Every structure is written in structure tokens, then in C-alpha cells.
Amino acid sequence: MFRRQLEEVELAERIGINQIWFFEHHLQLTAPVPSPNLLIAAAARTTRHIRFSSMVNILPFRHPLLVAEEAAMLDNLTGGRLDMGLGRGLRPPEFAAFGVDQQQSREMFLESFDIIRRVWADENFVHQGKYWTVRKDAPLSPPLVQRPHPPFLVSAQSEESLRWAARHDIPFAQIDATADQARHDQAFYREVQTAHGHAPARRLYLMREIYVGDSDARARAEAQPYLLQYWELWNRYTQFTRGGRLPDSYDFWRRQAPMLHAMSFEEIVANDMVILGSAQTVANALLRLAGQLDLMGLAMIFKLGAMPYDMVVRSMTAFGEEVVPRIHHALDRDATVNRAVPVAASHSE
């Protein structure tokens, strides 16, 4: 599985994808990626141009000094091709496995973020916080390649997360958000962004599952069983909600998961939640989304559920050869859709 993920990275670079995202999963048989950073280090060896991001490093599970040092090392190993994706986590079983109180995840995220920024600024400092103690009395080694630091990226869909991201002018990604939701959140982000003195700028990465087939009918028939298998994860989060396993601070997902789980296959496709079809149909859908939203980037998930690797390769290749030429004029005109490819599905706000 790991070898194939690395092959996907090489294919993504060949077809013109700008960036690849590696997710973090723990104790999950279908997508075991306990360290996205290790995959980034491996992928850096066989690529030259594509950028990398963790999507995300789950901050409550790691000491922030270690997170900052590993990122500095990756910034060097990739030659400055690293974006730093951060999140507080979402899956209750992972918090249980680490013995971390999920209700405290936001506080832990915020404290960790402040420490990482101070480490990257190469301050010497002592931090004695609620969750971590740090004594940094030596230079950051290795030093960062990108200055002042690698760009941050967060997953943000709740109002509180959006407000925080906008206050810091940090790009944010949204998974399985409807176009209406994304448009509303983008407007809210922009309002907070400018209120804190930042120039209004595109910051939204919209994540979409994509499958390109020979025809609309064939693409839907081929992708449907894998899409439904993938979409079942929203049932799991619905059960977490009903079982009282998602804390109050995850109220957005307690409302969003049941809504997504209730959508039929036809609704999912009709609302451009998932983009399936021929190259022309996929291109039209992407242009439609780009026209509805002021996108910084489009993040595409090509592997749906347990979709076989050869299907993923065919779809990605068709995207590069047949879809990109149909939409390049819009990409060039707007400098939009910094195309990113997550290598697996994940949900970590």
C-alpha cells in the first residue's frame, strides 16, 4: 500500500498536480498512516517539483517541539517543498487509543500551534503551559529552508475553526462541504480576515472525490460501489454522535455527519459533492465549482474506499490527459485551482 501511494505521487507529478497531501490515521486497517511525515520524506526522494503537505499533523497526539523539528527536517529533505498541515483530530477511537481527552483538543491545538511558531522563529524560550513544557536554549537545527517558515494549512469547517484560521490568514481545507456551505464559510472567513488587517485573498481548498471514466454511465457504474463504501464513514460519525462520543466542541460534525450520511448516491452526484463521469463531464463540474467559489485550490481524492489501484491510475491519467486541457484556460486565467491530491480519505478538523 505504501509503495503504491508513493507511485501515485510520481504519477501526480507527471500529470501536473501541484501538491500531494498525506493524511494521518491511527489503528485503522483500511488506511494505516500513523506518520504522514515519513511518507513525505520517502516521496521527496523520487520527485522534483510537487509540493507536499501533511493533512494533517494531529497536534494533540505529539509534543509540539518534536512536530516543529520534524517539519524543519522535512523542509530540508524536500528542498523547501513543504506546507505544514495542522489539525486537532476528529476520530474518537484515536483519542481513546492515545489516552487524550478529546474535549480538550482545541486547547491543546492552540497551545501547540503557539509553541511551533516560536520554535520556528528560533526563539530561545521556556514554556510551561497547561499541556506541554518546553525549554529551548539552542538554535533550531536544522534551520528552515523556507522563510519565515513553511506555509500553514488547516482543516476548518466549524465557525470557531474558521474564525481562528482567518485571524491568522491561514489557508483552510473543507471536505464534503456543499457549495452553499463553502460559499457561506468563505464569506465569513473573508470578513474576519480583513477585520484583522489581512488583505482579502483566496484561502479555500475545496476537497472533492473524483473518478474519470470512458463515459458518464460507465464512470458511475464503476465508481458507485467504492464511493458508497467511502461515504459509509459518515455513518460511523453519525453513530459516534448518537453514542455521545463526539464532545460538544465538535458540534459542527455532530450536525454535518448525519446530513451527509442521509444523502443518496444521486444527490451526492447531482450536487457536485462527488464528481464522476467522462472527461468532459468532470471538466464541466470543476469549472462550475470554480465559478461558484473563489478557490485557492481544489483537492482531489482519486481513491474511493477500496478502489483497486489500476482504476485509480486510469482515472488520474485520464484527468491529466483529458480533463486538465479542458480547464487549463480557467486555471491560467484565475491562477486558481492549485491542484492538490490527497492520497487517502481522512477527516481531521
N, C-alpha and C positions, 0 to 999 in steps of 0.2 A: 504494500500500500504506500509506504513512504517512497519507494523508488518511483512508483507511478506518479505520485504527487510532484516529485522533482522533475519528471519528464513533462508533466503538464506545464511547469514553469518555463522550461525550454521552448515548448510549443507556443506558450503565450507570448514569449518574446519574439518568436519568429512571425507571428501573425499580427504584431503591432500593438499588443496590450501594453499599457504604460506601467502598471503596477500589479503586484500579486499580494494578497492578504492571507496570512496563516492564522487560523483560529486556535484557541486553547480549550481543550476538553480533558476532563479527568475521569478515569474509571468508566469510560463509555466505549463499549465494544465496537460500535459502528464507526467511531471517529476518534481514536485514541491519539490526541495531540497534547500531551502534558506540557510540552515546551515549543511554542511557535518559534522561539528564538533559535533553537537547534536546527529547525528546518530552514530558517533564513540563512544561517551560517553555511549549511550544506548547499543551498541553491545559489549562493553568491559565487561559488567556485566555477559554475558552468554557464554563467550569464555575464553580460557586459553592460547592458543598458537598463533593463527593467528595474523598477524600484520595488522595495519590499516594505511590508508593514505587518506588525502583529495586530490581530483584530479579534481579541485584544489581549494584552497582558492583564490578567485579573489581579489587581493590586492588593486586595485583602489576603491573598494567598502567599505573598512573597515580601521579604524585607525590602523596603524602598532603596536602600543603599545598593543592594545586590541588583535590583532592577536597573538602576541608573548605570552601574558599572558594566553590566551585560550589554546594555544599549550602546554605551561608548565603544565597547569591543566590536559590536556589530556594525557600528558606524564606520569603523576602520576596515573590517573584513569586507564590507560591501563597497568600499570606496565612496562613502557618502551617499549611498542609495537607500537609506533607511528613513522611514516615517515611524513614529512611535505611537502605536495604538494602545489606549488605556481604557479600562473599564472596571466596574465594581462587581461584575458577576451576576448571574441570574439563576442558575440551576440549584435548587435546594439540596440535592444529593451531594453536590460538590462541597458546599459549605459544611454539610454534616461530616463528610469524609475528612476534612481538614480541622474539624472541631472549631469552626469560626461561626460566631453568631451573625446570621445574615442580616438581622435588624440593624447591625452596626456597620454594614458595608459602606454606606455613603460617608460616614465619618472617617472610616479607615481610608477610603479612596482619597478624600480631600487632604488628610494628613500626609499620606504617601506622596501625592502629587506635589505638595509644597516641598517635601524633602528632596524629591527627584530634581526639581528645578534648582534648588540650592546646590546640590551635588554637581549638576551640570554647569552652574555658574562658577564652579571651582572655588566656592567659599570654604574657608575653614570655620567650622561651627560645631556646637554641641546642641543637640535637640533631645529634649526629654518630654515626649508627648504622651498622649493617652494610650497609644498603641505601640509606639516604637521609640527606641533610644538610639541615637546616632552620635558618634564622636568622629568627626572628620578633621584631622590635623595634618593632612598631607595632600599634595596635588592629585587631581583626578588622573588616573593612569589606567588605560591610555587616554590621552586627551581626545576630545571630539574632533571629527573632521568637519562637520557642518557647523557653521556659526550663525547665530549664537548657540543653536542646538538643533537636533533633528526636529522636523515638524511634528506636532502632536496631532492625533486623530482620536476621536471618541465616538462611541455609540450613544445616541441621545434621542429619546422619544418622549419621556415624561417632561412636564413643564419645568420641574426643578433642574433636571439634567440639561435641558435646552438653555435655561437661563444661565447656568454655570458656564456652559460652552461658549455662549455668546459673549458673556462678560470677559472671557479670556480670548475671544476671537479665534477659537479652535474649530476646525472643520469637524462636521458630525455626520455619521452614517445612520441610515434608518433601514431596517429590514422589514419587508412585508407591510409597509405603510401604504395606504391608499394614496392616490394622487391628491385627493382633497385634504387628507391629513397632512401630507408633506407640504402642500402649499400653505396651509394654516401655520404649521410649525416654522416654515421658512420665514413667513412674515413676522411671527413672534420673535424669532431669532434676530432678524434684521433690526427690529425695534430696539431690542436690548443691546445689540451690537453697537448701533450708532449712539445710543444713550450713554454708553461707556467710552465714547470718544474714538471708536474704531471706524475706519472708512467702510461704507457699505460694500460688501464683497461676497461673492459666491462661496458658500461653505457646505452645501448639502451634497452628500453622496447618497444616491438612492440605490438600494440593493434590489435586484430582480433575478429570479430564476429564469434561465433561457435554454431553449432547445431548438436548434435549426435542423429541419428535415427537408426531404425532397419536395414535399407538398404539405399543405396545411393539414389535410386529413391524415397523412402518414405520420407527420410530426406529433399530432395529438394522440394518435393510437399508440405510437411507440413510447411517448413520454408519460402518458397518463398513469400507468401503474406505479412508476417511480416517483412521480410528482405526489400522488396520493400518499405514498409511503413517507415521503419527506414531510408533507403537510400534517401528517399524524402527530408530529411533535407538538402542534398546538393543542391537541387533545391531552397530551401529557401535562402541559402547563395549565390547562383547564382543570385537570384532576388535582394538580398541586394547589390551585386556587380553592377548589371545593374542599380539599383536605386541610385547609388552613396553613399550608406550608410556605406560602409567599407572604412575607411581612407587609405591614401597612405601607412601608416606603416603596413598595412595588405595586402600588395601586393601579398604575397605568397598565401593567401587564395582566393584572387580575381582571381588567375590563377588556383588554385587547385580545388576549388568547381565546376566550370563548367566542368572540366575534369572528376571528379568523377561522376557528375550528368549524363554525356553523356554515361557512361558505361552501357552496357546491363547486364541483370542477368547472362547470360552465360559468359560474360567477367569477371564479378566480381568473379564468382566461379572458372573459369579456371585459373585466375591469383593469386589464393590463397588470394584474398582480403577478402573473407569470406569463412569460412571452414565449409562445410556441407557434411554429409554423414554418412556411417556406422562407427563404432569404428575404423576399420582398415583404412578406407579412411582418417578419421580425423587424426589418428596417423601418417600416411604416409605424410600428408600435414605438420604437425607440425615438423616432422623430416626433411622434405625438407627445411622449413624455417630456422630451426636451423643449417642446413648445409650451407645455403647461407649467414647467418649473424652471427656475433659474439655477441649473445644476452646476456644481463644481465637478462632479464626476458621476459616472454610472458604474456601479459594482455588479458584476455579473456572476451568478452561480451557475456553472455549467453541469455540475454533477448533482443530480437529483436522487436522493436516497441511495439505493444500492445499484444505481445505473451502471452497467458494465463499462469498463474502461474504453473499449473500442467505440461505443456510442458517444462517450464524452469527446473523444478525439475527433470523430467525424463532425460533431456539432461545432466544436471550437474551430476546426479547419474551415468549415463552411462559413462560419461567422467571419473569419479573417479574409477569406477569398471572395465571398459573395455579399455579405452584409456591409462590411466596412466601406467598400466602394460606393454603396448606395447612400451612405450617410456622411461620407467624408466632407462634403460641402458644408454641412451644418456644423460639423466638428471644427472645421477650419474657420468658418465664419464667426462662430461664437467662442472659439477656444474653449469649448465646453466638452464634457464627457471625457474627462481624464479617465480612460477606461481601466478599471481595476477588476481583477478576477480573484474572488475568494476561492480557495481550493477545497473547501468543505463548508457545510452549513453550521452556523453557530449563532447563539443569541446571548450576548453578554453586555448589558447596558452599563 
